[in-house]
Amino acid sequence: MTLALLAMLLQDTADDFMKFKKDSTWTYLEIEGAHRTTRILKYVGEEKGVVTLEASVRRDGEMKPPAPETMLWHVEKDIFSWSEKKKDGRVKPLFRFHKIGSKKGETWKVEDGEFKGDVTHAGTAEIKVPAGTYKEAIRLDLKGTDMTASSYLVPKVGLILVEMEAGGERWRLELTEFREAK
């Protein structure tokens, strides 16, 4: 009985990746070839299990203020997902990657967003990004027809790193700063 209770307490939940204080921010650096893009996500709120974030994007060399975008975090069929909400109200899936409560070695299919293939929970790893060093980052390995990727999630912080290779091209998204609102 005690081991079962301990296992339940150690299992991740959607709250580990979605429940933050209003105005918490994540700053990411996106690297694709020679291009650098800064993405800042600001937690706006949560309603009916869907988190709304205001996203601003500044590409290298741009002088004008970034145009705001709306991002959504949500769980669909037990899988933590990131989506973009278009101005016309449509929702475009971007990443569907972490099966809530999954354990090392489990594999599941993802068939929408920017990726189609299999995702495997590869356990935890110590990962260093500009925002800091995280000792228990959940590693998720994605394998598709033309693409491979590894992404790392940290409970109470969120996504800290994605490294992807597709068609000989490399893409990286790394957390440079996380500020939890007071």
C-alpha positions as CSV (number, residue, x, y, z in Angstrom):
1,M,0.0,0.0,0.0
2,T,2.8,2.5,0.9
3,L,4.7,1.8,-2.4
4,A,1.5,2.4,-4.4
5,L,0.9,5.7,-2.6
6,L,4.5,6.7,-3.2
7,A,4.3,5.8,-6.9
8,M,1.1,8.0,-7.2
9,L,2.9,10.9,-5.6
10,L,5.9,10.7,-7.8
11,Q,3.8,10.4,-11.0
12,D,3.7,13.6,-13.0
13,T,0.4,15.4,-13.7
14,A,-0.7,18.0,-16.2
15,D,-0.5,20.5,-13.3
16,D,3.3,20.0,-13.3
17,F,3.5,21.6,-16.7
18,M,0.4,23.9,-16.8
19,K,-0.2,25.5,-13.4
20,F,1.7,28.7,-13.0
21,K,1.0,32.1,-11.6
22,K,-0.4,34.8,-13.9
23,D,2.3,36.8,-15.6
24,S,5.0,34.1,-15.3
25,T,7.3,34.3,-18.3
26,W,9.5,31.9,-20.4
27,T,12.1,33.3,-22.8
28,Y,13.3,30.9,-25.5
29,L,16.0,31.2,-28.1
30,E,15.2,29.4,-31.3
31,I,18.1,28.5,-33.6
32,E,17.6,27.4,-37.1
33,G,20.8,27.5,-39.3
34,A,22.1,31.0,-39.0
35,H,18.8,32.5,-37.9
36,R,18.1,33.4,-34.3
37,T,14.6,34.1,-32.9
38,T,13.6,35.1,-29.4
39,R,10.2,33.9,-28.2
40,I,8.7,35.2,-24.9
41,L,5.7,33.5,-23.5
42,K,3.6,35.2,-20.8
43,Y,1.1,33.2,-18.8
44,V,-2.3,34.9,-19.1
45,G,-4.6,32.4,-17.4
46,E,-6.3,29.0,-17.5
47,E,-9.9,28.1,-18.3
48,K,-11.4,24.7,-18.5
49,G,-8.0,23.0,-18.7
50,V,-6.6,25.2,-21.4
51,V,-3.8,27.6,-20.6
52,T,-3.5,30.8,-22.6
53,L,-0.2,32.5,-23.2
54,E,0.7,35.7,-24.9
55,A,3.7,35.1,-27.2
56,S,5.9,37.7,-28.6
57,V,8.4,36.8,-31.3
58,R,11.5,38.8,-32.4
59,R,13.6,37.5,-35.3
60,D,17.2,38.5,-35.5
61,G,17.7,41.9,-37.1
62,E,14.1,43.1,-36.6
63,M,13.8,46.6,-35.2
64,K,10.0,46.8,-35.0
65,P,8.2,45.6,-31.8
66,P,7.2,42.0,-32.0
67,A,3.6,41.2,-33.1
68,P,1.8,39.3,-30.3
69,E,0.6,35.8,-30.9
70,T,-1.6,33.5,-28.7
71,M,-0.3,30.1,-27.6
72,L,-2.3,27.4,-25.8
73,W,-1.1,24.6,-23.5
74,H,-3.6,21.8,-23.1
75,V,-4.0,18.1,-22.6
76,E,-5.7,16.1,-25.4
77,K,-6.1,12.4,-25.1
78,D,-3.7,12.4,-22.1
79,I,-1.0,14.1,-24.1
80,F,0.4,17.6,-23.1
81,S,0.3,19.8,-26.2
82,W,1.3,23.2,-27.4
83,S,-0.9,24.9,-30.0
84,E,-1.1,28.3,-31.7
85,K,-4.4,30.2,-31.7
86,K,-4.9,32.0,-35.0
87,K,-6.5,35.4,-35.3
88,D,-9.6,33.8,-36.8
89,G,-10.0,31.5,-33.8
90,R,-8.6,28.3,-35.4
91,V,-6.2,26.3,-33.3
92,K,-3.1,24.9,-35.0
93,P,-1.3,22.1,-33.1
94,L,2.5,22.6,-32.9
95,F,3.8,20.0,-30.5
96,R,2.1,17.0,-28.9
97,F,4.7,15.3,-26.9
98,H,4.4,14.3,-23.3
99,K,1.9,11.6,-22.3
100,I,0.9,12.6,-18.8
101,G,1.9,9.9,-16.2
102,S,4.1,8.0,-18.7
103,K,7.1,6.1,-17.5
104,K,10.6,5.4,-18.9
105,G,10.4,3.1,-21.8
106,E,6.7,3.8,-22.8
107,T,6.1,4.7,-26.4
108,W,3.0,6.3,-28.0
109,K,1.9,7.6,-31.4
110,V,1.5,11.3,-32.2
111,E,-0.3,12.1,-35.4
112,D,-0.8,15.8,-35.7
113,G,0.9,19.1,-35.3
114,E,4.4,19.5,-36.8
115,F,5.2,15.9,-36.1
116,K,3.9,12.4,-37.0
117,G,5.5,9.4,-35.5
118,D,6.4,7.8,-32.2
119,V,7.4,9.4,-28.9
120,T,9.3,7.4,-26.3
121,H,9.8,8.4,-22.6
122,A,13.5,8.0,-22.3
123,G,13.8,8.7,-18.5
124,T,15.4,11.7,-16.9
125,A,18.6,13.5,-17.6
126,E,20.6,16.5,-16.3
127,I,20.3,19.2,-18.9
128,K,22.1,22.6,-19.0
129,V,20.5,25.5,-20.9
130,P,21.1,29.2,-20.5
131,A,18.3,29.4,-17.9
132,G,20.1,26.9,-15.6
133,T,20.9,23.3,-15.0
134,Y,18.0,21.0,-14.4
135,K,18.8,17.6,-12.8
136,E,15.5,15.7,-13.4
137,A,14.4,16.8,-16.9
138,I,12.1,14.3,-18.6
139,R,13.5,13.3,-21.9
140,L,11.1,12.5,-24.7
141,D,12.5,11.1,-28.0
142,L,10.5,11.6,-31.1
143,K,11.0,9.5,-34.2
144,G,9.2,10.1,-37.5
145,T,9.7,9.3,-41.1
146,D,11.9,12.4,-41.9
147,M,12.6,13.7,-38.4
148,T,14.1,12.9,-35.1
149,A,13.9,15.1,-32.0
150,S,14.5,15.1,-28.3
151,S,12.6,17.4,-25.9
152,Y,13.1,18.0,-22.2
153,L,10.4,18.9,-19.7
154,V,10.9,19.9,-16.1
155,P,8.0,19.8,-13.6
156,K,7.1,23.3,-12.3
157,V,9.2,24.9,-15.1
158,G,8.0,23.4,-18.4
159,L,9.7,22.9,-21.7
160,I,13.5,23.6,-21.4
161,L,14.9,22.2,-24.6
162,V,14.0,20.8,-28.0
163,E,16.6,19.5,-30.5
164,M,15.4,18.4,-33.9
165,E,16.8,17.2,-37.1
166,A,14.8,16.9,-40.3
167,G,16.0,16.7,-43.9
168,G,19.6,17.4,-42.9
169,E,18.6,20.6,-41.1
170,R,18.9,21.2,-37.4
171,W,16.6,23.2,-35.2
172,R,16.9,24.0,-31.5
173,L,14.7,25.7,-29.0
174,E,16.2,26.4,-25.5
175,L,15.0,28.1,-22.4
176,T,17.1,31.2,-21.7
177,E,15.0,32.5,-18.8
178,F,12.1,31.4,-16.6
179,R,10.5,33.9,-14.3
180,E,7.7,32.7,-12.0
181,A,5.4,35.6,-11.1
182,K,5.3,36.6,-7.4
